[in-house]
Amino acid sequence: MIQMFVSILIVALSLYVTLLVHEWAHYLVAKKLGIPTKSLNLGLGPILLSHKGKMLINVRLMPIGGYLEIPDMTFFTSTGLSRRKRCFIALAGPMGNLVLCLYLAVTLSFVGIPVYSSSLTVGYVSANYPDLNIRPGDEVVLVEGEKPKNWNYILGQAFGTSKTNITMVVQRGKQLITNEVPIILPNLVTPRLPLSPAQKLVCKPAPMVNQRILTVDGNACFNGDTFGAAMRSNRLVAVVYLEDHHQQTAGWKVNEPLMYSLWEYDPPVIYANPLMILGGTAWQLCKSLGEIIVPKTNLHLQNMSGPLTTMLYLHRFFDEDIRLGLFLLLALNLNLVLFNLLPIYPMDGSHVMLAMLEKSRYVKLFKTLMYFVTWAILFLLLWMIGLDVVKFSVL
């Protein structure tokens, strides 16, 4: 319970820090140019905290947006600011997030990025779903009609869909079995040892000297969740292991000290150049943009996930490994950089585009178009939040 509370707190703080970096960059440039600001707002909805110093700072309930209130810099009405100043202020926010991305990339280059399993062999199935026809040792062959490349692909399918279940086909011997698997997949089905998501279970040299576990409860496909379930249910597990090349059988009473004496979290990690981390993540985000218009992808309108799903997965990543959470936070900040540069109101790029069109005959048409686009974006946001609410109410 304490760990869950801490990870939720980390998620909230990381999102508010992301918003603060963005809006504070706007504020610093505006202050440097001598332009007065009225208030800085982090998030949307009712105000949770408020601080009034040289400028009013409001922390709002939902950390999914923010804005810096500059009376002299408005979009739909005339402004006295020069085009150059407006461009500098507008571009400062995305550049602030880009600096944060670089900081996170440098940090991850030192601590490493945990990698998800490449295994598609199931190692554990939650007992909370007895009707699910999946067993440890089954091989996942199809997810939503597509052949998965690794466990990360399966998690992506669960993350991207607006449905409460994904269709998964597993192979057991020569038999193909189709299941509708709830999207809370990471807590339901996990790959076999030692390739559990975001972790590799490694046998310690002591006290298990020269010992290697072969099967748990008669199955060679197992992982840390297998022992965790046994510990929670307070039952013995039948373990077959090798000790000095001799096969032994024992009934183990799994408790927390035994768990930690047998296994330690040692995630397989990759260490990469910060620019490679940034470039690779940006390339994946750009590729994803093209999927919005493709009906069968996770990013199509009917499958979009909203801010609640994003916060859920950020929580799960931080809960599994703080480095995974930092990597997802890096991706979210890059996402902010790319989308805020779009010439669409209320994105920062719209102010740059307006400044460029200011003395042309198209400026009035652009403002009118952006008025309707604003309402379209609002309805899209409500649509995604609605999908999130339906998804979580069913689960």
Residue pairs with C-beta under 8 A, 6 or more apart in sequence:
3 319
4 319
7 315
7 318
7 319
7 325
8 315
10 318
10 322
10 325
11 311
11 314
11 315
11 318
11 325
12 63
14 314
14 318
14 325
14 329
15 63
15 64
15 311
15 314
16 42
16 43
16 59
16 63
17 100
18 63
18 97
18 100
18 329
18 332
18 333
18 336
19 42
19 43
19 63
19 65
19 66
20 42
21 96
21 97
21 99
21 100
22 66
22 93
22 94
22 96
22 97
22 336
22 340
23 40
23 41
23 42
23 66
23 67
23 68
23 93
24 40
24 96
25 92
25 93
25 95
25 96
25 97
25 99
26 68
26 70
26 89
26 90
26 92
26 93
26 96
27 37
27 40
27 55
27 68
28 92
29 88
29 89
29 92
30 36
30 37
30 68
30 70
30 73
30 89
30 92
31 37
33 85
33 88
33 89
35 70
35 72
35 73
35 81
35 85
35 89
36 70
36 71
36 72
37 55
37 68
37 69
37 70
38 55
38 56
38 69
38 70
38 71
39 55
39 56
39 57
39 58
39 68
39 69
40 55
40 56
40 57
40 58
40 66
40 68
40 69
41 57
41 58
41 60
41 66
41 67
41 68
41 69
42 57
42 58
42 59
42 60
42 63
42 66
43 59
43 60
43 61
43 62
43 63
43 64
43 65
43 66
44 60
44 61
44 62
44 64
44 65
44 66
45 60
45 61
45 62
46 60
46 61
47 58
47 59
47 60
47 61
48 59
48 60
48 61
49 58
49 59
50 56
50 57
50 58
50 59
51 57
62 307
64 307
67 346
70 89
72 79
72 80
72 81
73 79
73 81
73 86
73 89
73 351
75 345
75 346
75 350
75 351
75 354
75 367
75 370
76 367
76 370
76 371
79 86
83 355
83 356
83 358
84 355
86 351
86 352
86 354
86 355
87 351
87 352
87 355
89 351
90 348
90 349
90 351
90 352
90 355
91 348
91 352
93 340
93 348
94 336
94 337
94 340
94 341
94 348
97 333
97 334
97 336
97 337
97 340
98 333
98 334
98 337
100 333
101 278
101 330
101 333
101 334
101 337
102 274
102 278
104 326
104 327
104 329
104 330
104 333
105 274
105 275
105 277
105 278
105 330
106 274
107 326
108 272
108 274
108 277
108 323
108 326
108 327
108 330
109 271
109 272
109 273
109 274
109 277
110 271
111 269
111 323
112 269
112 270
112 271
112 323
113 269
113 270
113 271
113 272
113 277
113 323
113 324
113 327
114 198
114 199
114 267
114 268
114 269
114 320
114 321
114 323
114 324
115 152
115 198
115 267
115 268
115 269
115 270
116 150
116 151
116 152
116 155
116 197
116 198
117 150
117 151
117 152
117 191
117 195
117 196
117 197
118 150
118 151
118 195
119 150
119 151
119 191
119 192
119 195
120 139
120 140
120 141
120 148
120 150
120 151
120 154
120 191
121 137
121 138
121 139
121 140
121 191
121 192
121 221
122 134
122 135
122 136
122 137
122 138
122 139
122 140
122 170
122 189
122 190
122 191
122 192
122 221
123 136
123 190
123 191
123 192
123 193
123 195
123 196
123 221
123 222
123 223
123 225
123 226
124 136
124 189
124 190
124 222
124 223
124 225
124 226
124 229
125 132
125 134
125 135
125 136
125 188
125 189
126 187
126 188
126 189
126 229
127 229
127 233
128 188
129 182
129 188
132 179
132 181
132 188
133 177
133 179
134 168
134 170
134 177
134 179
134 181
134 189
135 172
136 192
136 219
136 221
136 222
136 226
137 172
137 192
137 219
137 220
137 221
138 170
138 171
138 172
138 177
139 170
139 171
139 172
140 148
140 154
140 168
140 169
140 170
141 147
141 169
141 170
141 171
141 176
142 148
142 167
142 168
142 169
143 153
143 154
143 157
143 166
143 167
143 168
143 169
144 157
144 161
144 166
144 167
145 167
146 157
148 154
148 157
151 191
151 195
151 197
154 168
154 185
155 185
155 186
155 197
156 298
157 166
157 298
158 166
158 183
158 184
158 185
158 186
159 183
159 298
159 305
159 309
159 313
160 297
160 298
160 299
160 303
160 305
161 183
161 298
161 303
161 305
162 302
162 303
162 304
162 305
162 387
162 390
162 391
163 183
163 303
163 391
164 182
164 183
164 391
164 394
164 395
165 180
165 181
165 182
165 183
166 180
166 181
166 183
166 185
167 178
167 179
167 180
167 181
168 178
168 179
168 180
168 181
169 176
169 177
169 178
169 179
170 176
170 177
170 179
171 177
181 188
181 189
182 188
182 395
183 391
183 395
184 395
186 197
186 316
186 320
190 196
190 197
190 223
190 225
191 197
191 223
192 220
192 221
192 222
192 223
193 201
193 221
193 222
193 223
193 224
194 200
194 201
194 202
194 223
196 223
196 224
196 225
197 320
198 267
198 317
198 320
198 321
198 324
199 224
199 265
199 266
199 267
199 320
199 321
200 266
200 267
200 268
201 223
201 224
201 263
201 264
201 265
201 266
202 263
202 264
202 266
203 211
203 212
203 213
203 262
203 263
204 261
204 262
204 263
204 264
207 261
208 261
208 262
210 243
210 244
211 241
211 242
211 243
212 241
212 242
213 222
213 239
213 240
213 241
214 220
214 240
214 241
214 242
214 247
215 222
215 238
215 239
215 240
216 222
216 226
216 227
216 237
216 238
216 239
217 226
217 237
217 238
218 238
224 259
224 263
226 237
227 237
227 254
227 259
227 262
227 263
228 259
230 236
230 237
230 254
231 254
231 255
231 256
231 259
236 251
236 252
236 253
236 254
237 251
237 252
237 254
238 249
238 250
238 251
239 249
239 250
239 251
239 252
240 247
240 248
240 249
241 247
241 248
241 250
242 248
252 258
265 321
267 321
267 323
269 323
272 280
277 330
278 330
278 334
281 330
281 331
281 334
282 334
282 338
284 331
285 331
285 334
285 335
285 338
286 338
288 299
289 299
289 338
291 297
291 298
291 299
291 300
292 299
292 300
292 301
293 300
294 300
295 302
297 303
301 383
304 383
304 384
304 387
305 384
305 387
305 388
305 391
306 381
306 383
306 384
306 385
306 386
306 387
306 388
307 384
307 385
307 388
308 385
308 388
308 389
308 392
309 388
309 391
310 332
312 392
313 328
314 325
314 328
314 329
314 332
317 324
317 325
317 327
317 328
318 324
318 325
319 325
339 347
340 347
340 348
340 349
341 347
341 348
341 349
342 349
342 350
343 349
343 350
343 352
343 353
344 350
344 370
344 373
344 377
345 370
345 371
345 373
345 374
346 374
346 377
350 370
353 366
354 363
354 366
354 367
357 363
357 366
